[in-house]
Structures are given as C-alpha cells and as structure tokens.
C-alpha cells in the first residue's frame, strides 16, 4: 500500500518508470489534487517514511508510469477504450488495516471523497 492518487498513464512505450503524459494530463492532475489536498497526510507527499523512506509524491499525486510501470492496467484501458477518466487512490501504507482502524481511514478521506465528487 501507499497513500497517493495516481493517474494515467500507467504504462509507457519503453516499459520503464518514466512520466507518461496522457492527452488529458492537466485534467487528471486536477482530479488527483482535488482529492489529495483534503487529506493532509497524503498531500505532504511522504506518508510511508517508515516503510518506504525514499518514496516521495509531490502534493500526494503521481503519474502511474512515473511511479512504476503497469502494462495493461485498468485505468489506462478504461481511459483509452471507453473515455472513462479513472484514477487509483491508494488509501494507506498498510494494505490490509485492522477493522478497528477503519473509522480513522474514513475520517482521513471523507472530505477528500466529497471534494472529488464535486469535480463531476
């Protein structure tokens, strides 16, 4: 897990971790920022220091392919084949949090989710 909003493209022609700009890159960045700005821990960019000390996401967002290359990912497929704008929201450093921690996750992401829905 991690704490970041990632947006297309998740893949690039060279198959390496490098920024892969979509034609709607500015829109995807706006959508991703609308979410991350409302989550203070996400927005600061280094939320998982204990697990990933060198990982840094400026303003809590990243281009998928720049982070790591995912050929044939769902958000790219939806964007290219259905014109559906999709981002991937990583909600925490721990992939499977304990049930008693879920209310904390809700509080950290409630405002983000509402702001994200306003973008429609």
N, C-alpha and C positions, 0 to 999 in steps of 0.2 A: 504494500500500500504506500500511498503518499498523500499529500494534501496540496492539490493543484487542479486547475482546469486546463485540459489540453484540447487543442483544436486542430482541424485538418491543415495540411495533410499529415498523415501518419507514416507515409512512405515517400521515397524519392527515387528517381531513376537510377541512382548509383547504389542504392541499397545500404547506405551508411547513415549515421546520425548527423544530419545536416538540415538546416531550416528548409522546409519545402512549402513554399507560398502557394496558397490557392488563389483563384481569381477573386474570391470574396474575403481575403485575408483581413481587411480592416473591419468587416462586419463580425467575423469570428473573434477578433481581438476585443471588440466592443462587448460582445456577448460574454466572453470569458471574464473580462474585467468587471462587468456588472455583477457577476457572482462573487468574484474574489474580494472586491472592495468591501463587501459586507461581512467578510469573515476575517477578522484581524489576524489570526494566526496564519491563515493561508496567504493573505496579502503581503505579509512581511517577507515571504519568499524562501525561508529556510526552516520549515516546520518540523523536519525529522532529523535534526542535528545528531541525535544520539545514534540513529540507525544509518543515516546517510550523511556524514559530515561534509562532504563536498557538493552535495546537491543544492542548487540554488535556482529558484524560479522568480525572475523579476516580476513583482506585483502579483505573484501567485498564479501566473499563467505560463503556458509554454506551447509552442508548436510541437505537435506529436512527434514528427520525424526528427526534430532537433533533440528531443529528449531521448528517444530510442526508436528505431525503425520497426514498423509493423506492416509488412506487406499484406494486403487484402483485409485490412481492418474494417469493422462495421461502419464507423463514422465516415470514412472515405467512400465506402461503397454506397451508403445512403446519399451522400452529397453528389457523387458523380452519376448515379443511376436513377435517383428519384428527386433530386434537387431539395432534399431534406437537409437542413442545417443542423448538425449534431455536434455536440462537444462531449467530452468524457470528464466527469467530475470525480476526482479521487478524494474521498472524504476523510481519510486519516492514515496515519503512519502504520497502524496496526490493521492488517487485512480483515481479521475476524475479532472485533471487540466483544467484550463480555456484555451480556444483556443489560446488566445494571449500569453500564456506561452509555447506553443509547440515548437517555434523556439529555446528556451532555452534548452528544452529537447533534441532536435536534436543536438545542439552543445555539450552538455554533453555526448552524446552517439555515435556520428559519428565515432570518432576514435576507440571506443570500438567495434562497429559493424564491421568496416573494419578489425581490428585485429582478431576478432572472425572468420570472413570469411576466413582469411588466414590459419586458423587451418585445413581447409579441406585438 
